[in-house]
Amino acid sequence: MLRRVPPSLRRALLSSASTHYGGAQIPNPSHYPSQTILPQWRRHASVASSSAPPQSPPPPSPPRGPSRSGGGGRTVSSLNPAEVAKFAAIAETWWDANGPFKPLHLMNPTRLSFIRSTLCRHFRRDPYSSKPLEGLKVVDVGCGGGILSEPLARMGATVTAIDAADKNIKIASIHAASDPTTASIEYCCTTAEALVKEKRLFDAVISLEVIEHVANPLEFCESLSALTIPNGATLVSTINRSMRAYTTAIVAAEYILRWVSLLSAS
């Protein structure tokens, strides 16, 4: 049973200079100045730490970010196989303006106007010329069915168009062959990283609505930069990361209108 300690006994206990516990005498800290206790504590802590077994060093942290090259100098690819398969499955509809690629067809005039004015300003060309991009080597990265590559060729550019889906390249090649002004487009089933390895260079590198579908955006952008000549131009576009863009490009276009989510982030 617990009982309240009488005041007289409490004073006697507090006035004693030491306390006995189990036959061992433990000094009462209240009777020692703090300057004396602190060095003693540090000395005991130092002895304890020095007698403890040495700890093994922590393992090295894994490297952050993607590696630019794999074993043997192989270039790391930013290819996303799932995205490639998704677009290959609907490759036949690339030129159907009311099909799954309707959003890109609707944006194409605006995109082409921007590209024309930007490249003409950068390379000091006449934007009102019938072939303002004549003499420029341009690569369309992620060309799909060629809906951007063909207008670029009609503006006079020497166009190389690449896509990771072989089915897209076949559709684009067949469509371009029907017009003499676009039949010269060099279509290749390859990646930007592969072109870097081949040491290909272009006056202008264009990749529109592609970066959101790649596995490694940083690696992808570095490859685009490596394909551009010094003082050249690199044009990249993607959906804004905003609530308005999410509402129009994902909720409205994908869920309500049932369009393919071409513009949504992966």
Salt bridges, closest charged atoms under 4 A:
GLU83 OE1 - LYS86 NZ 3.37
GLU83 OE1 - HIS213 ND1 2.55
GLU92 OE2 - LYS167 NZ 3.06
GLU150 OE1 - ARG154 NH2 3.30
GLU150 OE2 - HIS175 ND1 2.74
ASP166 OD2 - LYS170 NZ 3.13
ASP179 OD2 - ARG154 NH2 3.17
GLU186 OE1 - ARG200 NH2 3.31
GLU209 OE1 - ARG111 NH1 2.72
GLU212 OE2 - HIS213 NE2 3.84
GLU219 OE2 - ARG68 NH1 3.07
GLU222 OE1 - ARG68 NH1 3.02
